[in-house]
Amino acid sequence: MILCIDVGNTNIKYAVFDGDALKLSFRVATDLKKTSDEYGTQLTAMLKFNGIGAKDITGGIISSVVPSLDYTLVHMFDLYLHVRPLQLGPGIRTGLKMRADNAREVGADRIVNNVAALKRYGEGIPIIVVDFGTATTFNILSAEGEFIGGVISPGIKGALDSLISGTAKLPRVEIEAPKSVIATNTVTNMQAGIVFGFAGLVEYIVKKIKRELKAERVLTVATGGFSETIARETKCIDVIDKTLTLYGLKYLYDLNCGEDIQ
């Protein structure tokens, strides 16, 4: 079995693949203060609870946008799984053609999402990958399978946190759509602004991207924690795939499995 780890600024997502089948997936909060032992005991407990032993894990791959956790998680692999994982970075084959000004500036999570989108949905048409994570990112892939650029905007949770921390009386609310955009209390006022506001942001940006692509057909794929919430409020999203990053990591592991493994 292969363990894939996607380290984000807010959450760390784990996935265990048995062949091509996703056996288990879960997420924990990203915590810079946790040690390898803390992450390791947490991971092995979750594996055991799902009937998977540490010895069942024969390989692994890490994608991270939090460099300060890289050593911690690699050390965890060594201590608890006795596996040396692949790390997404320079030297790892992705098969993705980059037309960015500086390819090194493109985050690991975006590269993985792009690779996965091409692998799962590539049909010779342009693809827009929208990831609702700590930031809301838009990745544009040409019909020829090239990453040609993107957009980075604030994340939904971060925008809400900023609103709350910058005011004295606004409460913390659940991120869900209220029944009406004409809201009648503070909580639903905030929910309307966050959910419908971001739905409008996504719809407008996707519309402008499509206009510039000048293609007859463009596929828009959404992933990330709030993808379903926003997709319900707009018709511009064609596919919701919350496991996109995890499958992308497994594909990259398979692509590079002949190199740098234990």
DAURPE-V881370 format. One record per residue. N is the residue number from 0. RES is the residue in three letters. SS is DSSP state (2 for helix, 1 for strand, 0 for the rest). PHI is phi in radians with two decimals (* if undefined). D_CENTER is the distance of its C-alpha to the mean C-alpha in Angstrom with 1 decimal. Layout:
# DAURPE-V881370
<<N:RES:SS:PHI:D_CENTER> <N:RES:SS:PHI:D_CENTER>>
This chain:
# DAURPE-V881370
<<0:MET:0:*:21.5> <1:ILE:1:-1.99:18.4> <2:LEU:1:-1.76:16.1> <3:CYS:1:-1.94:12.5> <4:ILE:1:-2.20:10.8> <5:ASP:1:-1.97:7.4> <6:VAL:1:-1.65:8.9> <7:GLY:0:-1.90:7.5> <8:ASN:0:-1.20:10.4> <9:THR:0:-1.82:10.6> <10:ASN:1:-2.28:9.5> <11:ILE:1:-1.95:9.7> <12:LYS:1:-1.80:8.6> <13:TYR:1:-1.98:11.4> <14:ALA:1:-2.53:12.5> <15:VAL:1:-1.99:16.1> <16:PHE:1:-1.91:17.2> <17:ASP:1:-1.91:20.9> <18:GLY:0:1.18:21.5> <19:ASP:0:-1.62:19.2> <20:ALA:1:-1.57:19.0> <21:LEU:1:-1.35:16.2> <22:LYS:1:-1.48:18.5> <23:LEU:1:-2.77:16.6> <24:SER:1:-2.53:13.2> <25:PHE:1:-2.80:13.0> <26:ARG:1:-2.37:11.4> <27:VAL:1:-2.30:13.6> <28:ALA:1:-1.24:13.9> <29:THR:0:-1.23:13.5> <30:ASP:0:-2.35:17.2> <31:LEU:0:-1.18:18.7> <32:LYS:0:-1.53:22.1> <33:LYS:0:-1.26:21.5> <34:THR:0:-1.63:23.3> <35:SER:2:-1.02:22.6> <36:ASP:2:-1.14:25.0> <37:GLU:2:-1.17:23.3> <38:TYR:2:-1.14:19.9> <39:GLY:2:-1.16:22.0> <40:THR:2:-1.17:24.1> <41:GLN:2:-1.12:21.2> <42:LEU:2:-1.15:19.5> <43:THR:2:-1.14:22.9> <44:ALA:2:-1.14:23.9> <45:MET:2:-1.17:21.0> <46:LEU:2:-1.08:21.7> <47:LYS:2:-1.07:25.4> <48:PHE:2:-1.04:24.9> <49:ASN:0:-1.75:23.4> <50:GLY:0:1.32:26.1> <51:ILE:0:-2.04:24.5> <52:GLY:0:-1.60:26.3> <53:ALA:2:-1.04:25.2> <54:LYS:2:-1.24:27.4> <55:ASP:2:-1.29:25.5> <56:ILE:0:-1.46:22.6> <57:THR:0:-1.89:23.8> <58:GLY:1:-2.88:20.9> <59:GLY:1:-2.84:17.5> <60:ILE:1:-2.56:14.8> <61:ILE:1:-2.16:12.7> <62:SER:1:-2.01:10.0> <63:SER:1:-2.44:10.4> <64:VAL:0:-1.95:10.6> <65:VAL:0:-2.16:13.3> <66:PRO:2:-0.96:16.3> <67:SER:2:-1.19:18.6> <68:LEU:2:-1.72:16.9> <69:ASP:2:-1.02:17.1> <70:TYR:2:-1.08:20.7> <71:THR:2:-0.99:20.4> <72:LEU:2:-1.36:18.0> <73:VAL:2:-1.11:19.9> <74:HIS:2:-1.12:23.0> <75:MET:2:-1.07:21.8> <76:PHE:2:-0.96:21.3> <77:ASP:2:-1.15:24.8> <78:LEU:2:-1.25:26.5> <79:TYR:2:-1.84:25.2> <80:LEU:2:-2.08:24.2> <81:HIS:0:0.98:26.4> <82:VAL:0:-2.30:23.8> <83:ARG:0:-1.74:22.9> <84:PRO:0:-1.38:19.2> <85:LEU:1:-1.25:18.0> <86:GLN:1:-2.10:16.1> <87:LEU:0:-1.19:14.1> <88:GLY:0:3.13:16.4> <89:PRO:0:-0.96:19.7> <90:GLY:0:1.71:21.5> <91:ILE:0:-1.53:18.8> <92:ARG:0:-1.27:19.3> <93:THR:0:-2.11:16.5> <94:GLY:0:1.33:18.9> <95:LEU:0:-1.68:17.1> <96:LYS:1:-1.49:19.8> <97:MET:1:-1.91:19.0> <98:ARG:0:-2.02:21.1> <99:ALA:0:-1.34:19.6> <100:ASP:0:-1.02:22.4> <101:ASN:0:-2.41:21.0> <102:ALA:2:-1.06:18.4> <103:ARG:2:-1.21:18.0> <104:GLU:2:-1.40:16.7> <105:VAL:0:-1.37:13.5> <106:GLY:0:-1.08:10.6> <107:ALA:2:-1.02:9.6> <108:ASP:2:-1.12:5.8> <109:ARG:2:-1.22:7.5> <110:ILE:2:-1.07:10.0> <111:VAL:2:-1.07:8.3> <112:ASN:2:-1.08:6.9> <113:ASN:2:-1.14:10.5> <114:VAL:2:-1.06:12.2> <115:ALA:2:-1.13:10.9> <116:ALA:2:-1.10:11.8> <117:LEU:2:-1.14:15.1> <118:LYS:2:-1.17:15.8> <119:ARG:2:-1.60:15.3> <120:TYR:2:-2.25:16.5> <121:GLY:0:-1.09:18.4> <122:GLU:0:-2.30:21.9> <123:GLY:0:1.35:23.3> <124:ILE:0:-2.20:22.1> <125:PRO:1:-1.10:19.7> <126:ILE:1:-2.25:16.1> <127:ILE:1:-1.93:14.1> <128:VAL:1:-1.86:10.3> <129:VAL:1:-1.89:9.4> <130:ASP:1:-1.98:6.0> <131:PHE:1:-1.60:7.4> <132:GLY:0:-2.00:6.2> <133:THR:0:-1.02:9.1> <134:ALA:1:-1.97:9.9> <135:THR:1:-1.72:9.9> <136:THR:1:-1.97:9.6> <137:PHE:1:-2.08:11.6> <138:ASN:1:-2.02:11.9> <139:ILE:1:-1.95:15.3> <140:LEU:1:-1.99:16.5> <141:SER:0:-1.30:20.2> <142:ALA:0:-1.09:22.2> <143:GLU:0:-1.53:23.0> <144:GLY:0:1.47:19.4> <145:GLU:1:-1.75:19.2> <146:PHE:1:-1.39:16.6> <147:ILE:1:-1.87:19.0> <148:GLY:1:2.58:17.2> <149:GLY:1:-2.99:15.0> <150:VAL:1:-2.43:14.9> <151:ILE:1:-2.12:13.4> <152:SER:1:-2.26:14.6> <153:PRO:1:-1.03:14.6> <154:GLY:0:-1.41:12.1> <155:ILE:2:-1.13:13.8> <156:LYS:2:-1.15:14.4> <157:GLY:2:-1.10:15.4> <158:ALA:2:-1.13:17.8> <159:LEU:2:-1.16:19.3> <160:ASP:2:-1.06:19.8> <161:SER:2:-1.12:21.5> <162:LEU:2:-1.11:23.7> <163:ILE:2:-1.22:24.8> <164:SER:2:-1.22:25.5> <165:GLY:0:-1.60:27.4> <166:THR:0:-2.26:29.7> <167:ALA:0:-1.58:32.3> <168:LYS:0:-2.05:32.4> <169:LEU:0:-1.33:29.1> <170:PRO:0:-1.52:27.6> <171:ARG:0:-1.38:24.2> <172:VAL:0:-2.24:23.2> <173:GLU:0:-1.25:20.8> <174:ILE:0:-1.52:18.3> <175:GLU:0:-2.65:19.9> <176:ALA:0:-1.35:22.1> <177:PRO:0:-1.33:25.9> <178:LYS:0:-1.20:28.5> <179:SER:0:-2.45:29.7> <180:VAL:0:-1.29:28.7> <181:ILE:0:-1.53:32.2> <182:ALA:0:-1.48:31.3> <183:THR:0:-2.03:34.3> <184:ASN:0:-2.56:33.1> <185:THR:2:-1.04:30.9> <186:VAL:2:-1.07:28.0> <187:THR:2:-1.25:27.8> <188:ASN:2:-1.03:28.4> <189:MET:2:-1.20:25.3> <190:GLN:2:-1.10:23.2> <191:ALA:2:-1.11:24.6> <192:GLY:2:-1.13:23.8> <193:ILE:2:-1.26:20.1> <194:VAL:2:-1.24:19.2> <195:PHE:2:-1.23:21.7> <196:GLY:2:-1.11:21.2> <197:PHE:2:-1.26:17.5> <198:ALA:2:-1.08:18.4> <199:GLY:2:-1.15:21.1> <200:LEU:2:-1.03:18.9> <201:VAL:2:-1.09:16.5> <202:GLU:2:-1.07:19.7> <203:TYR:2:-1.21:21.6> <204:ILE:2:-1.15:19.1> <205:VAL:2:-1.07:18.4> <206:LYS:2:-1.07:22.2> <207:LYS:2:-1.17:22.9> <208:ILE:2:-1.07:20.6> <209:LYS:2:-1.07:22.4> <210:ARG:2:-1.11:25.7> <211:GLU:2:-1.31:25.2> <212:LEU:2:-1.22:24.1> <213:LYS:0:0.95:27.3> <214:ALA:0:-1.83:26.2> <215:GLU:0:-1.16:27.7> <216:ARG:0:-2.44:24.5> <217:VAL:1:-2.32:20.8> <218:LEU:1:-1.73:17.9> <219:THR:1:-1.92:15.2> <220:VAL:1:-1.96:12.0> <221:ALA:1:-1.96:9.8> <222:THR:1:-2.48:6.6> <223:GLY:1:1.77:5.4> <224:GLY:0:-1.02:8.3> <225:PHE:0:-1.84:10.9> <226:SER:2:-1.09:10.6> <227:GLU:2:-1.19:13.7> <228:THR:2:-1.04:15.6> <229:ILE:2:-1.33:15.5> <230:ALA:2:-1.05:16.0> <231:ARG:0:-1.17:19.2> <232:GLU:0:-1.84:20.6> <233:THR:0:-2.56:20.3> <234:LYS:0:-1.74:21.3> <235:CYS:0:-1.50:19.3> <236:ILE:0:-1.72:16.3> <237:ASP:0:-1.59:17.4> <238:VAL:1:-2.37:14.8> <239:ILE:1:-1.89:12.3> <240:ASP:0:-2.40:10.1> <241:LYS:0:-1.33:8.0> <242:THR:0:-1.82:8.2> <243:LEU:2:-0.97:7.3> <244:THR:2:-1.10:5.3> <245:LEU:2:-1.16:8.1> <246:TYR:2:-1.17:10.7> <247:GLY:2:-1.11:9.9> <248:LEU:2:-1.12:10.6> <249:LYS:2:-1.11:13.7> <250:TYR:2:-1.09:14.9> <251:LEU:2:-1.18:14.8> <252:TYR:2:-1.08:16.7> <253:ASP:2:-1.09:19.2> <254:LEU:2:-1.17:19.7> <255:ASN:2:-1.98:20.6> <256:CYS:0:-1.16:22.0> <257:GLY:0:-1.45:25.5> <258:GLU:0:-2.18:24.8> <259:ASP:0:0.92:24.3> <260:ILE:0:-1.81:24.2> <261:GLN:0:-0.85:26.4>>
